[in-house]
Amino acid sequence: MKTIEDIKAIFQEMDKQTVELEKAFKGIEKISEQLKQFSKKMKVVEDYYHGDWLEDREQLLQAKQDTFYTTGEDVIWDLSVAYHQERIKIIKQLVEEL
């Protein structure tokens, strides 16, 4: 059987952990909001990439004015793939924790 001192020590540790978790959770809430904003911006880039990007890029190449970062062959594609993979990892982690 636990003594009162044992129980107090447990609660003292739980208090400490809970305060730390509350602070960390505020960070998670911020990350969640950042992810929403990132997703909105990423959608704009991906929509352009899958829409007019290739044709527009070709016009810049022909005019020898393709000095933009996003005229690179794989810049947007690589970011899109990496973001997709990261979302899968996040989903897997959340599902495993349920």
N, C-alpha and C positions, 0 to 999 in steps of 0.2 A: 504494500500500500504506500502511496506517495505521501510524503509529509507536506505540511503547509509550505515549508520552505522550497520543496521540490516544485510544487505547483506554482508558487510565486516566481521561481526562476524560469519556468516554462512560459508563463504569461509575460514576463519581462522580455524574453527572447521574441515572443510572438508580437509584442508591441513594437519592438525594434524592426522586425521584418515587415510588419504591416505599414509602418511609416515609410520605410524605404520603398515598398511596393506602390504605395499611394503616389509618391514622387515619380517613380518610374512610369506609372500608368498615365500621368499627365503627358509624359513624353510619347507614349504610345498613341494617345489621342491626337497629338500634334502630327505624328507620322501618318496617321490615318487621314488627316486633312491634307497633308502634303501629297499623299498618294492619289487622292481624289483630284487635286489640282494637276498633278503630273499626268494622270490619265486623260484629262481633258485636253491638255496641250499635246500629248502624244497622239491623240486621235486626229487632231488637226494636221499634224505632220504626216501621219500614216495615210490619211485620206488624200492628201496632196500627192504623196508618193505613189499611191495606187491609182491616181487620176491623171492629172496633167504633167506630172514631174518629168517623165521620160521625154515627152514632146518638147516641153520647155527647155529641158537640159540639152536636147539636140540642137535647138536654135542657138543656145549660148555657145555650144561647142563649135558650130559652124561659123559663128561670129567671132570665135577665139576670145570669148569673154567669160569663160567658165572658171572664174577665180573664186567661186563660192565653196565653202566647206561642204555644203550639201549637194554639190554636183558630183561628188565622188561616188563611184559605183556602189560601194557597200556601206556608206556612213549611216544612212537612215535604216537600211535593212538590218545591219548588225545591232543597232540600238533596239529596233523593234523585236528582234529575236531574243536579245538579252532580257528585255522587259517581259516578254512572254514567258520565258523560262523562270524568271524571278517570281512572277505571279503564280506559276505552278508550284514552286517551292513554298510560297506563303500559304496557298490553299492546302497543300498536303500537311503542313505543320498545323494549321488550324483544325483540319479534320481529325488528325491524329490526337489532338488534345481534347476533342469532344468526348 
